[in-house]
Amino acid sequence: MLVTLPFVLLLLDYWPLGRIGGQNSEVGSRLRRLITEKIPLFALSALSCIATLLTQRQVKCDRSTTVSMEGEQYVGDYVTYIWEMFWPARLAVFYPHPNDRLPVLEVIAAIAFLVVSAC
């Protein structure tokens, strides 16, 4: 979210605040001023990207098991998020999975639910 914040603020300047609009001669100077005031946020965004890249370089894992585990988790997460829209309970910042594995039946049920709801 830190990476997109300066861009979202520029969009807010355009609409609904209307700070960029005006005559063509004024638009360039207003836009430069709005971008200039957000330079510290762009710098934080760049530092966040660099920190993420450096952290990802240090993480070593077997890619084949990670891809399979991520796919199972994504499917289950879709259904969980849809369920929590209607029944928000047991919400937490971090949800650890036991043994980093999901039950096969849960993954199949989630895929079936998503296919049926997409039709």
Rosetta blueprint (number, residue, H / E / L):
1 M L
2 L L
3 V L
4 T L
5 L H
6 P H
7 F H
8 V H
9 L H
10 L H
11 L H
12 L H
13 D H
14 Y H
15 W L
16 P L
17 L L
18 G L
19 R L
20 I L
21 G L
22 G L
23 Q L
24 N H
25 S H
26 E H
27 V H
28 G H
29 S H
30 R H
31 L H
32 R H
33 R H
34 L H
35 I H
36 T H
37 E H
38 K L
39 I H
40 P H
41 L H
42 F H
43 A H
44 L H
45 S H
46 A H
47 L H
48 S H
49 C H
50 I H
51 A H
52 T H
53 L H
54 L H
55 T H
56 Q H
57 R H
58 Q H
59 V L
60 K L
61 C L
62 D L
63 R H
64 S H
65 T H
66 T H
67 V H
68 S H
69 M H
70 E H
71 G H
72 E H
73 Q H
74 Y H
75 V H
76 G H
77 D H
78 Y H
79 V H
80 T H
81 Y H
82 I H
83 W H
84 E H
85 M H
86 F H
87 W L
88 P L
89 A L
90 R L
91 L L
92 A L
93 V L
94 F L
95 Y L
96 P L
97 H L
98 P H
99 N H
100 D H
101 R L
102 L L
103 P L
104 V H
105 L H
106 E H
107 V H
108 I H
109 A H
110 A H
111 I H
112 A H
113 F H
114 L H
115 V H
116 V H
117 S H
118 A H
119 C L
